[in-house]
Amino acid sequence: MSEAEAKQFAERAQNLRGEGRLEEAILAARRATALDADNANAWWQLALAQGAKDGAEAALPALQKVTELAPAFPGGWNELGRTHLRANRNDEALEAYEQALEADSSHISSMLMVAYLLKGRKEEGVPARRLALLREVYEKDQLNEEDMFDLAYLLGEANETAEAVRVYETYTRKHEGKAAFYNLALGYEALDRDADALDALEAARRTGYESEKLTTVRSNAQQRLFALREQVLRRPQPYLPQSEWFSHYINPFTLLDVEPEDVEDNPRALQKAKQALMREIELEEGKVDWLPGLVIDKSTALAKLTELDIVDAWNAHQLVSHNRALNDFLMRGDLRHFLINEDGSTDCTLPHLLDAETLEHIGPKFAAQFADVLSRAVEQADLVVVECLMDGRRWVTPAQLDTCFESTKRLVTRLSEPLIKAAEVKDKCSVSRSEIEKAFNQGNLGSLLTLLPIEFYEAHSAVGSALRDLSVSYYNREHDAEGAKAILALGRACAKKSPALAHQMQADEKTLDGFIAEEKSKEAHLSFKDRNVSITKNGVVYGKQRLAPADIVGLRWGLVQTSAQPPIHRLTVAFKARQGEDIVVSWSAAANFEEQKKYWGELVEATTSFILGGVAENFEAELQRNQSARVGPLLVFEDGVELTARGWFTDKKIRVPWARLSSTMVNGSIVLRDAQNSKATADLPIESTYNAIILHLLANRKERPRS
């Protein structure tokens, strides 16, 4: 009987609390607990009434009783956590919220409070736990503005850039947020979506975000986009052949040759424009004077125009008609939609901010056109256009994105087949490194994979896994760790798009590095009568002189015969110091020349292994920093070398671009020539000219970085 009475009093307490009669509710709840001390609901009603009347601390004993009697009730633990939190007992609050999640791992309020209390803590595993909690709540569409921003930031910190971008897109769609637009731009930049990054930076600026960093990021993006614009516009526009124009979209207003505002709310004007179009089609046998390349019949034209009867469709087509670049892409495949404006500005709307109704009408047409243009670029190995298309501004929903890439995925699968097959037969027959590289570069597959986004994760994973298998097989067969690592390095483009693959490749590289260290050492250590010389990765030591790699800015070496009878040779390896005294290792050999030549060769090999790369990088950095550098008597620039063209009466200085510069080694000298002007030459003795060898290497580089 007492249990039934306790239940009645507990229900009465709940009703009284709902009516605001808190003192009576407390009395009823106390009566219920007296009748049945094990009734968890009675204690719960007492705690809620006490908390409402006298504050959270007054409810603490009752809440503790609730969690004791009903440990599987997450609400009790959650309320206990709130009570501790209000009293600044954060550790106790966190423990209570964790108990709530033990009872119900999907208890939203407790998940959010645990994430809140973990904020700022750096202990191992804490950021990952907080990220997991916020991600789960986000998937249930329950995150508030602050927590959604935190989730996006944590995803970025965890290198889950694509997911961070998606959350920032949701955030900016719901809340705007100037800092969020800036962070979104950084995410786009990390995903190589420079056009989207520029548009997001403009959105940040318009919402009031001011920062020197924004200016720097914007300037860098503009530089890349200007260079890309120049390359893209060298191609005929529209990019698609005329036979493929108007395959997926014809703008009704463009078809009518009217501005939307001129016919809006003006049925007579609209009807007049339709009649004019029908006459044009009839008189010109389907051709339309103001739309070159279009051939259309009346029924098809009328079908296109009926879309204007739908308000959402009208608005979508009106938006497109006001965006000429977008309209030209949708109808003809013109690429200007994806390019920066000539003045460096952007007036594009970020696609995720568009109305859902707009993307519902335009998205399928955009996706189909995008698929055709991208497939054409991939088939023609036109990496410039692929890069252009990957820069963003895709007017599609996430659900429509697959259509953009579907046909290209099939092409990439076909391109990667030779490499995949090589991995499949690696244990049955030998696959050489050159064969692997040839398969990887077929159809510019390697360069293409670098440009393709994470939506191509299956291709990245397949190619990356194949390269891992081939690298292991190659090492097991050839015992060439450096070669195996070079094969593995081909997959870096894939690893960049797949964190799991990146982790595996890092482990593989670590193993190969160990093999390399065990296989061979390219260090050189020689003893002379008065001093010793060592060349290692740590630099050069000659007697008391020391130069670290970073302190070496020039190299020269050579073997010169100084006397025929008796035969005497001078052997030299020299290192130019950034500051202070150069290191010059030079000696003459009369007897035992072959043995001395061998020692000299060891020094040169160590120099090329440990020093040459750094000096070359420093040289190129100096070119970028100072716009020029001197090698012997020559001035070297970022875009080429200044040579002297000898004439009968006068000499003329000519700046020769790298593409025209020929460099060969002849009798211990670097001989430079202008491929288009045989009179423009230079002769640099390698033994006496610092960085002549660097100039030779630059001149013979097959691919130069984009400036």
Phi, psi and omega in degrees: 000320182295326179293318179295319178296320179299320179296319179296316180293324178296317178296320178297320179298320179297317180293317180297321178296321178296332179272358180085008180267076193289319180298316179294324178297320178297317180297317180295318180294319178299319178299320180296318180291329178290322180288325181214095184292347181258011179274103184297324181294325178298316178294324178296315178295324177295316181296317181294320180291317179295318179297321180291326184271313190245004179099163187300322185297326180296333182273354187304310181300318180295320179295320177299324178292321178301311182293333177289317183278331183227070183295343180268006180264102185295330180299323178296314179296319180298316180292324176296320177298317178298322179296314178296320183295320180295336179264011179063025174266074190294321180296317178294322179297315180299318179298318180295316179295324177296322177295324177299320179286333172297321180286322181210102186294346180252020180287105191303309184301317181290323177300315180295322182287324175296316178300320179296315183286339178274350183300130179091346179280140186247006181300154183304130177088344184291311178302322180294321179295316180296319178300315181298319180295311182294325179297316181295319179292323178299318180296338176267006179057045183239008184277140173276181186300311184295316182293325179294320177297317179299319179299313180300318180296316180296321177297320176297317179296330180273010180062023172265066191297316182299317179292322177300318179299317180298321180289318177298324177297315177298317181299311183291333176291324183270323191235356190060249178086106185295319179294326180294321177297321179294314179296324176299319178299318178297322177295315177301318181298318179295333179268010179063032176254073188294323179295317176298321180299315179298318180294322179291323177296322177294321177296320177297317180296318181294332179272004173102009180282125179233130182193143174296327179297320179300316180299319181293312180299318180297317180297317179296317179296319180298319180299315180295319183288326176296316179298319179292319179303315181300318181290319182295317184285355170287342179271147179301138175241136002296158184284326179282149175292156185302330181296342181253008177289154174059025182288327187238345186204137168226120180289124183302321181290322176294321178298322179278349183060046179225159169274138183306321183294335182285338182245356179291132182057028179220077184303324182294318179295321179295316180295323179296319179294322178295317179297319178298321179295315181298319177298318180299316181296319182290317183288324186259015178055047174095348179277149180236118188303320184273002175230076181305138178095347181267131170233121188216146176264169186297317183296319178294319180297316180296323178297320177296323184284336180295340177299335181288351176284347180259125185302312182297321179293317176306310182298320181295314180293327177295318178299318180293320182296333178277351180247090188301318182297317178295316180300317180293326176293313183297324183270323189234351182084023175290139188266000185297337177304327186267001187256156173291148176295158183300329180269007178087359182272173174219137177235022183272146174272134176297127186305325183289349178268355180287155176297145179301324181295324178296312181291332178297323181272320186270327186308308181300322180290320178296314183299317180294317179293317179301317181299318180294315182292316180295318179299319179298317181296319180292317179300325180268006182053038181269085186291333179297314180291323176301313179300318179302313182291332181279355183284353174118205180060043178266112183276069180219160172276164176305325181291333181272352186295324181302324180298326179301326191249354189303309182292325179291326177300321178294320179296317181294322176300318179293320179295326184274354183303315180302321180290317179297317180294323177299321178292326182290329184257009186302328183275348181263328179214154183288135176242115184286163178297320180295324178294320178296314180295323178296316179295321182292327183266000180299129181062025183059034183303315182299312179293324180295316181298329178296327184273333187287141185280182185293345175298344176262033185299329180295318178293317178300316182294317182295314181291316179299317179294322178297318179294324176298313180297317181292325178296315179296315180298318180297316181295317180299330182270316187261344184054038179245093185294323180294319177296319179296321179292325178295321177296316179298323182295337177300333184273008182298325178299323178289318182297328179299330182264357182222104180303321181296315179294322179300318179297317179296318181291326177297319178295319178297316180297322179297319178296315180295325177299322177296319178297319181299317180296326181280326186298306185199155176242135180254014176291153178239133179221111181234152179243128172254176183299318187255347181198164179251154176233137177225137176233113182224183178295342179275353178127204185238133175236128178223103186062238179269354179277140178221136174224123173284158180307321182292342181267359181258122184242359180206150179224147168205145175207159180181165179230112188235132176277121183259347180208137178273318180227109354287156181292121178229136180237141173258127181247127188223138166223122186230149183231121181274128182274144175299319175219148176087203189276136175290159171257120180236110177261109185214135177210162179254143181233120175256309177259163178052044185299317182298321178293318178294324178296323178296316179297317178299320178298325177295320178296317180295318180297316178296322179297314180292330182285319190248336189247323189303315183301315180295321179294320179297316178298317179297321180297315180292324177296322177296322177298316180292323184284315187253358181070351178199162175208162183247134172237108186059232180273359188264145170264130181246135180240171179300326186259003179160199186230143177270116178249161178256123176267116183282129176243177179294321185244326182224156174258152183229133177278130181231128174273115185260119178297155181304322184297335181261354187274127175253135179225127178225158175261123181224116175050048176080011179232153170269121180252119182254141179217148171275120184297340181254357181214098186295344180277345181269103183220167173205148181235118183241110176298125185294323186292330186247358185245111177299133174067017171299323181292326177296316179299320178298316180295318179297319182295332183259006177292132184282325180236125177255145181296150178289127181270000000 
